[in-house]
Amino acid sequence: LYFQAFLEGLGTAPGSDPALRAELETTPLPELLRELAQRDPETFQRIDRQNPRRVVRAVEVIRRTGKSFAAQRAEWPAESARDALPFIGLARQPADLRDRVQRRVDAMFARGLVAETQQLLAGGLAENPTALQALGYRQVVEHLRGARSLPETVARVKTRTWQFARRQMTWFRHQANVCWLEVGPEDSPEVVAGRVEACWRLKN
């Protein structure tokens, strides 16, 4: 989101309509997806269809404006930041990236993700639909409500995080002017930093 806002602007979509938002949030996700596919095929193809919050927002904008959600992204004039600035991307082999994702999720649970989520629920997390959709918290809340066991929840968070990482890499790989550096599990931070510096000097 931050990269896209920097590169393309935040767009011109209208603010939220509380009554319409409440209606959409009670509409089954499959119905919203069908409407989105009919009225805005471009957004339907690229949106995270497992994220109700994003789907609700897209349909909300379409209904309020009568225009596709995709058409309301702001355009940068002439030379945009996307073309003018060099970017450096660090890429890992899928097996290495997946291993790092799994170890990170294990560490999150080991550090007390379940207890943290319980505290957040006591503080009102359930009343915040946006926060409730956050990766990791959402699955733990489902676990605490009896939807699945803890081992199943850990596995589900690993799967969702891996899918999210793949979507991120797909998005970044379609950006212009990126200098991609392959990073292996044996590479130290110092080695990677040296490659980044060399690539930066080359691009500038």
C-alpha positions in Angstrom: 0.0 0.0 0.0 2.8 2.5 0.9 4.7 1.8 -2.2 1.6 2.1 -4.4 0.6 5.4 -2.8 4.1 6.7 -3.3 4.3 5.6 -6.9 0.8 6.3 -8.1 -0.9 8.5 -5.5 -3.7 7.6 -3.2 -6.5 7.8 -5.7 -9.7 9.9 -5.8 -12.2 7.4 -4.4 -14.8 8.9 -2.0 -14.9 8.4 1.8 -16.9 5.7 3.5 -20.7 5.8 3.7 -21.6 4.3 7.2 -25.0 3.1 6.1 -23.8 1.5 2.9 -20.7 0.1 4.6 -22.9 -1.6 7.2 -25.1 -3.1 4.5 -22.2 -4.5 2.6 -20.5 -5.9 5.7 -23.6 -8.1 6.3 -23.7 -9.2 2.6 -22.2 -12.7 2.0 -18.7 -12.4 0.4 -19.7 -14.5 -2.7 -22.4 -12.1 -3.5 -20.0 -9.1 -3.3 -17.5 -10.9 -5.5 -20.1 -11.6 -8.1 -21.1 -7.9 -8.2 -17.4 -6.9 -8.4 -16.8 -9.3 -11.2 -19.7 -7.9 -13.2 -19.0 -4.2 -12.6 -15.2 -4.1 -12.4 -13.5 -7.1 -13.9 -10.0 -5.5 -13.6 -10.3 -5.0 -9.9 -11.8 -8.5 -9.5 -8.8 -10.0 -11.1 -6.2 -8.3 -8.9 -8.0 -7.9 -5.5 -7.4 -10.3 -2.6 -10.7 -12.2 -2.8 -10.2 -13.7 0.7 -10.1 -10.3 2.3 -13.7 -9.1 2.9 -12.6 -5.6 3.9 -11.0 -4.9 0.6 -13.9 -6.4 -1.4 -16.4 -4.4 0.7 -14.4 -1.2 0.0 -14.2 -1.8 -3.7 -18.0 -2.4 -4.0 -18.7 0.6 -1.8 -16.8 2.9 -4.1 -18.4 1.4 -7.2 -21.9 1.9 -5.8 -21.2 5.4 -4.6 -19.6 6.7 -7.8 -21.0 4.5 -10.6 -17.5 4.0 -11.8 -15.0 1.2 -11.5 -12.7 1.1 -8.6 -9.7 0.7 -10.9 -10.6 3.9 -12.8 -10.3 6.0 -9.7 -6.7 5.6 -8.9 -4.7 8.9 -9.2 -2.3 9.3 -12.0 1.1 11.0 -11.7 1.8 13.5 -14.4 4.6 13.2 -17.0 7.5 11.5 -15.2 6.3 9.5 -12.2 8.3 8.3 -9.3 7.8 4.8 -10.7 10.0 5.7 -13.7 12.3 8.3 -12.2 13.6 6.5 -9.1 15.7 3.3 -9.0 14.4 0.6 -6.6 16.3 -2.3 -5.2 14.5 -5.6 -4.6 15.7 -8.6 -2.6 14.5 -11.9 -4.0 14.8 -15.3 -2.4 14.2 -18.8 -3.9 10.7 -20.0 -3.0 11.9 -22.8 -0.8 14.1 -20.4 1.2 11.3 -17.8 1.5 8.8 -20.4 2.6 11.2 -21.7 5.2 11.7 -18.2 6.6 7.9 -17.6 6.6 7.3 -20.8 8.6 10.1 -20.0 11.1 8.7 -16.5 11.6 5.2 -17.8 12.3 6.6 -20.4 14.8 8.4 -17.5 16.5 5.3 -15.4 16.7 3.4 -18.1 18.4 6.3 -18.9 20.7 6.4 -15.3 21.8 2.8 -15.4 22.9 0.6 -14.5 19.9 -2.4 -16.3 21.4 -2.2 -14.5 24.8 -1.6 -11.2 23.0 -4.8 -11.8 20.9 -6.8 -12.6 24.1 -5.7 -9.3 25.6 -6.6 -7.4 22.4 -10.1 -9.1 22.4 -10.6 -8.0 26.0 -9.6 -4.5 24.9 -12.2 -4.4 22.1 -10.5 -6.0 19.1 -13.8 -7.7 18.1 -15.4 -4.3 17.6 -12.7 -3.3 15.1 -13.5 -5.1 11.8 -10.3 -3.8 10.1 -7.9 -4.9 12.9 -9.8 -8.2 13.2 -8.8 -9.1 9.6 -5.1 -8.7 10.2 -3.0 -11.7 9.2 -2.4 -13.9 12.2 -4.9 -12.2 14.6 -7.8 -13.3 12.4 -6.8 -17.0 12.5 -6.1 -16.9 16.3 -9.4 -15.3 17.0 -11.1 -18.1 15.0 -9.1 -20.6 17.1 -10.2 -18.9 20.4 -13.8 -19.2 19.2 -13.4 -22.9 18.6 -13.1 -23.0 14.9 -9.9 -25.1 14.9 -7.1 -26.5 17.1 -3.9 -24.6 17.8 -1.8 -26.8 15.5 -4.3 -26.3 12.7 -4.3 -22.5 13.4 -0.5 -22.4 13.2 -0.6 -24.2 9.9 -3.3 -21.9 8.6 -1.3 -18.8 9.5 1.7 -20.2 7.7 -0.3 -20.9 4.6 -1.9 -17.4 4.6 1.4 -15.7 5.2 3.0 -17.6 2.4 0.2 -16.7 0.0 0.5 -13.0 1.1 4.3 -13.1 0.5 3.8 -14.5 -3.0 1.2 -11.8 -3.9 3.7 -9.2 -2.7 6.4 -10.5 -4.9 4.1 -10.7 -7.9 3.2 -7.0 -7.4 6.8 -5.9 -7.0 8.0 -8.0 -10.0 5.7 -6.0 -12.2 7.2 -2.6 -11.2 9.5 -0.8 -13.6 13.1 0.1 -12.9 13.8 -2.5 -10.2 17.3 -3.9 -9.6 16.7 -7.4 -8.4 19.3 -9.0 -6.1 19.1 -12.7 -5.4 19.7 -13.4 -1.7 20.5 -16.9 -0.3 20.1 -18.4 3.2 23.9 -18.3 3.6 24.2 -14.5 2.8 25.0 -12.3 5.8 23.5 -8.9 6.2 26.9 -7.4 5.4 27.1 -9.2 2.1 23.6 -8.2 1.1 24.4 -4.6 2.1 27.4 -4.6 -0.1 25.3 -5.8 -3.1 22.7 -3.1 -2.4 25.4 -0.4 -2.3 26.9 -1.6 -5.6 23.5 -1.8 -7.3 22.6 1.7 -6.0 25.9 3.2 -7.3 25.3 1.5 -10.7 21.8 2.8 -11.0 22.8 6.4 -10.1 
